């Protein structure tokens, strides 16, 4: 257990920093995409699209998002 928390190697800090940068990029894209999606739904509502259609679009987009996350997260390593 001694080497788990108090590692003296400098490589861990660089890897952690790179991971955080990548995570921030993913969060940024997700947040930006969500805002664009909501704005598109607002424009469609202003153009007269019925609320039922907007609800269905939101539902299917949510399912597609989770399916995409599942596809991107899959692995070929069973272990």
VMD Tcl script that draws the C-alpha trace (Angstrom):
set ca {
  {0.00 0.00 0.00}
  {2.94 2.34 0.50}
  {3.49 3.02 -3.19}
  {-0.14 3.64 -4.09}
  {-0.69 7.09 -2.62}
  {2.77 8.55 -2.12}
  {4.55 7.90 -5.40}
  {7.78 9.84 -5.84}
  {7.96 9.44 -9.63}
  {7.25 12.56 -11.68}
  {5.54 10.69 -14.54}
  {2.28 10.36 -12.65}
  {1.78 14.12 -12.42}
  {2.21 14.59 -16.17}
  {-0.20 11.75 -16.93}
  {-2.71 13.18 -14.46}
  {-2.43 16.64 -16.06}
  {-2.91 15.16 -19.56}
  {-5.93 13.19 -18.35}
  {-7.50 16.32 -16.84}
  {-6.93 18.26 -20.06}
  {-8.60 15.51 -22.09}
  {-11.47 15.32 -19.62}
  {-11.98 19.08 -19.78}
  {-12.07 18.88 -23.57}
  {-14.72 16.14 -23.48}
  {-16.80 18.10 -20.95}
  {-16.49 21.22 -23.09}
  {-17.70 19.44 -26.22}
  {-20.57 17.83 -24.31}
  {-21.67 21.10 -22.75}
  {-21.38 23.01 -26.03}
  {-23.29 20.31 -27.90}
  {-26.03 20.29 -25.30}
  {-26.43 24.06 -25.49}
  {-26.61 23.94 -29.29}
  {-29.17 21.12 -29.08}
  {-31.37 23.05 -26.64}
  {-31.12 26.19 -28.78}
  {-32.10 24.18 -31.87}
  {-35.14 22.80 -30.02}
  {-36.07 26.34 -28.95}
  {-35.87 27.55 -32.55}
  {-37.98 24.62 -33.72}
  {-40.55 25.45 -31.04}
  {-40.65 29.08 -32.16}
  {-41.16 27.89 -35.75}
  {-44.29 26.05 -34.65}
  {-43.15 22.44 -34.18}
  {-45.65 20.70 -31.88}
  {-44.53 19.94 -28.32}
  {-45.08 16.23 -28.87}
  {-42.47 16.25 -31.64}
  {-40.03 18.23 -29.51}
  {-40.46 15.70 -26.69}
  {-39.84 12.80 -29.06}
  {-36.76 14.47 -30.52}
  {-35.40 15.02 -27.00}
  {-36.13 11.41 -26.04}
  {-34.50 9.90 -29.13}
  {-31.50 12.23 -28.86}
  {-30.99 11.15 -25.24}
  {-31.15 7.47 -26.17}
  {-28.73 8.08 -29.06}
  {-26.33 9.90 -26.74}
  {-26.25 7.01 -24.28}
  {-25.87 4.51 -27.12}
  {-22.93 6.53 -28.42}
  {-21.33 6.59 -24.99}
  {-21.74 2.82 -24.78}
  {-20.18 2.30 -28.19}
  {-17.23 4.59 -27.41}
  {-16.67 2.92 -24.02}
  {-16.70 -0.66 -25.21}
  {-13.58 -2.74 -25.02}
  {-12.39 -5.89 -26.72}
  {-10.54 -7.04 -23.60}
  {-12.85 -9.33 -21.63}
  {-10.75 -9.05 -18.48}
}
mol new
graphics top color blue
foreach p $ca { graphics top sphere $p radius 0.5 }
foreach p [lrange $ca 0 end-1] q [lrange $ca 1 end] { graphics top cylinder $p $q radius 0.2 }
display resetview
